[in-house]
Amino acid sequence: RESLDGPCYLARRYGCLPVYLDGFSLTPETFDLVPLDMLNTVVVLAPNESIAYPRGAVLMYSAGWIR
């Protein structure tokens, strides 16, 4: 889903969670350019589960980032 801040993942209980790739916020222009087969790990943080992401977030990490 698109929001004013960029793409977000609509989670039923938590609303629209912002999406990050390798620590960087995705923009609407770059979101469609990310091939899903490059992702190694996806983490969903609910609101207030992290100090760094108080609104919650969907964190996607590529294999290169994890190494």
TARAGI-V746952 format. One record per pair of residues at least 24 apart in sequence whose ideal C-beta (glycine too) atoms are under 7 Angstrom apart, sorted by the first residue. I is the first residue (numbers start at 1). GAP is how many residues later the second one is. If there is no record, write none. Layout:
I;GAP
I;GAP
This chain:
2;26
7;24
9;49
14;32
14;33
14;42
17;39
17;40
17;41
18;37
18;39
19;39
19;41
20;37
20;39
20;40
21;39
22;39
22;40
22;43
38;24
40;26
41;25
